[in-house]
């Protein structure tokens, strides 16, 4: 089996690769895994059938073209195309719908799996408490308890409060691009200890179950129409979720 993983940056790449390899080990799957980090998430092209611009480097800008390539090279084989990115301020259900739609349209002969980290990849890091404390023994239990799992709250800032309880204010004030180095280090350190079965992040569990299902049966999903059905949230808002 071959698994191609597309991520939006290097920090997410190390986390997803380690988790995917661990999931494969648990499933007894000897998979060849390749991870392709990009320079940011970008946006889906307005003309997805055309060749992307020469210097395009973001995940979404290149997704339709990469799907066409994967369909040509890997179509009909035991290959899984995995797309993992942060939901940021997008509605996760609508974004997941769009990603599956693009994968299905341009790589119909390859099984696709979409993983959306609620707001940021740090939600998956915060979902494994044991890994956080293994990597950073001086982490703040109070700050970790205060975090509502998979909430949209400034997730990387919350992780900073957890793992750097004495210096988080000065680190947060640094801002980008310097903070990117901290995020990469946290991802590297914490993911070394992460175990899929320990993670309580709902968005990670969704990804884990989707990947396990694909590993057990890598055939492409039958060609059925994607729909969005209404879902009412606790605050009264109505959103739509993806149904195959």
BATOR-938992 format. One record per atom (N, C-alpha, C): x, y, z. Coordinates in steps of 0.1 Angstrom, whole numbers, plus 5000, padded with zeros to 4 digits. Layout:
XYZ...
***
This chain:
500849885000500050005000500950125000500450224993501150354992500250464997500750555006499950665012500650795008500050885001500551014998499851115007500651195015500051285024500351425020499451515018499651655015499251735027500251825031500051905043500352055039499852145047500052285043501452345048502152275057503452325061504252205067505452235070506352135076506052095090505452195098505052155112503952055112502952075103501951975102502351845097503351855088503851725081504451625091505251675100505851585110504851515119503851595123502751545131501951435124501451465112500651375104501351255100502651265096503451155092503551055104503951105115504151015127502850945131501751025131500450965135500050855124500250895111499850795101500650665102501950685104502750565106502350475118501950545129501550475140500250405138499350465131498050405127498250285119499150295109499450185100500050065108500950095118501449995126500449915134499549995140498449935148497549845139497349895127496449815117497249705111498549695113499249585107499449605092499549735088499649775074501049815071501749745062503049785058502949885046502850005049502550115039503850195036504050235024505050325020504350465021504850545030504250675032505150795027504550885019505350995014504551125019505251215024504551345029505051465021504151545016504451655008503951785015504851855022504451985028504452095018503552195020503452305011503752435019503652545011503852675017502552745020501852695030500552755034499452685027498252715031497052655025496552715012496652845011496252914998494752904996494352894984492952884981492752804968491552744967491352664955491252754943491852714931491952804920490552824913490352944908489052974901488852894889489952854882489952774870490752644873490152554880490952434885491352334874490752344862491152264851492452304844492852424847494052474840495252444848496452444842497752424848497952534858498352504871498652614880499752704876499652834882500752924879502152874882503152924875504552874876505052864890504752964898505352964912504352934923503252874919502252834929502852724938502652744951503352654961502452614972501252664973500352634985499552514982498952454992498252324991497052334982496152434985494952434978495152484963496052574961496352614948496752504938497452404944498052294936497152174937496152164946495352044948494751984935494052064927493451994915494451934906495552004904496651954895497251834901497551834914498151714920497251594920495951624922494951514921494951454907495051534897495051474883496351394881497451434887498651364886498551224893498051234905497951114913496951014906495951064901494950974894495650904882496550984875497150924863498250824867498950844878500050764882499550644891498650674900498350574911496850514909496150564899494750524898494650374896493750314904493550164903494450084912495450154919496350074928495850094943496550024952496250044966496950174971496450284967497050414971495950494978496350564988495450654996496050794995495250884991495651024990495051095002495951145011495551215024495751365023494751435025494951585026494651635040495551695046495451745060495751895060494851975066495152115068494352165079494652295083493952355094492652415088491552415096490352475092490352625094491252675102491352815105489952875108489552975100488253035103487152985094487452875086486452825077485452735085484252715080483352615085483952475081484252395091484952265088484152175079482852165081482052085072482052125058481952255056481952305042483252295036484352315043485652295038485952155035485552065043485751915041484951875028483751925027483051905015483751945002484352065002485052114991486252024988487051984998488251904996487851774990486851704996486451574990485951594976485251704973484651724960485851734950486851804953488051824944488751694942488951614953489651484952488851394944487551384946486651294938486651334924486551464921486451504907487751484899488851514905490151504898490951384900490651304911491351174913490251074916489351044907488250954910488750804912489950774907490450634908491350614920491450714929492250704941491450724953491650644963490950664976491450794983490550874987490951004993490551005008491351075016490951095030491351235034490351305040490551445044490651455059491651525064491851555078491851705080490951755088490851895091491151915106492251985109492452015123491652135127490852125137489952235141490852355145490752465137491452585137492952565133493652485141495152465138495552325143496752285137497352155141497552135156497752255163497952245177496752185184495552185178494452115185494751965186495451905176495751765177496851735187497751835188498851825199498251825213497351925215496651935228495751825231495351745221494451635223495151515230496451515230497151405236497951455248497251455260497851505272499051435276499151305275500351225279501551275271501351295258502451335249502951475253501951565256502351695260503351695272502951625282503751615295504951535293504951435284506151365281507251455275506751535265507751625258508051745267507151795275507351915283506851885297507651825306507251785319506751905328507252025325506852145333505652215327504952145318503652215313502652245324501852335321500852375331499552295330499252215340497952135340496752225340496852345346495752435347495452485333496452525326496252585312495652475303496152355305495552245296494152215300493752225312492352195317491452315312491952435311491252545306490852535292491652465284491452455270490252365267489252415260488052335256488452275242488652135242489152065231488452105218489252135208488752165195487952295194488152385204487452515203488252605195487552705189488252815181488552925191489852925195490253015206491553075205492253055194493653085193494452975198494452865190494952735195496452735198497252795189498652785191499052865204498252975206498553055218498252975231497152895230496852815241497852705244498452645233499452545235500752615241500952735237502152815242501952835257500752865262500452885276500652755284500352645277500552505284501952475285502752475274504152425274505152525279504852655279505752765284505052845294504652795305503852865315504552985321505852995321506553115326506853215316506853185304507353275293506353295282505153245283504253245272503853385267503753485276503353615272504453675263505653665266506753725257506853645244506553515244506653445232505453485223504253495228503053535220503253675214503953765222504153895217505153905205505953795204506953795193506253795180505153715179504453705166505153635155504553645143505153585131506253675125507253625118507453475115508153405125508653475136509553405146508753295153507453315155506653215162506653075155506853085141506852965134507852865138509052915143510052825148509652755161508952825169508352765182507352655178506452685169505452595165506052465160507052485151507752365145508352285156509052345166509652275177508652195186507552265189506452195197505952075189505652095176505151985168506151865168507451895166508451795166508551715179508551795190508751735203507551655208506351715207505151645212504751525203504851535190504451425181505251305183506551315189507351195191506651105201505851155210505251075220503751045218503151095207501751085205501350945201500150905207499550775203498150795199497750745187496450775182495250745191495450635199494350595208494250685220495250765223495150855234494550995231494451025218494051155214492551175216492151285223490751315225490151425216491051475206490551575197489551515187488251565187487251515178487651525163488351625160488751635146489851535142490751505152491751395149491051265149490151235158489451105158488651085145488051195139487451185126488451145116489651205116490651175106491151035108491350995120491850855123490950755118489650765121488650665116488550665101488650775095488650785080489850715074491050735080492250665075492150515078491750475089491650335092490650265082489550335080488550275070489250255056489950365052490650355039491750245039492450235049493550135050492849995049491749975055491149835055490449815042490049915035489449905022489850025013490950015006491450124999490750154985489750084982489050114970488450254970488450324959487850454958486350454963485850554969484450564973483650564961482550484961481650484949481150624945480950634932480650774927479150804931479050864942477750914947477851064949476751134948476751274949477051314964477851424965478151474978477051574981476551574993475551674997475951735011475351845014475451905027474151915034474051845045472751845052472851945064471651995068471652095079472052035092472752115100473052075114472952195123472152175133471952285142472852275154473652385157474652385168473952425181474652415192474052445205473752585206474352675199474052815200472952865190472352765184471252795175471652815160472952825157473352845144473152715136472852725123472652615114473852605104474552495104475552475094475252355086476052325076475852205068477052105069476751975069477751875070477751785058478951725055479051645043478451505045477751465035477251335034477551275021477951145020478351075008477150985004
***
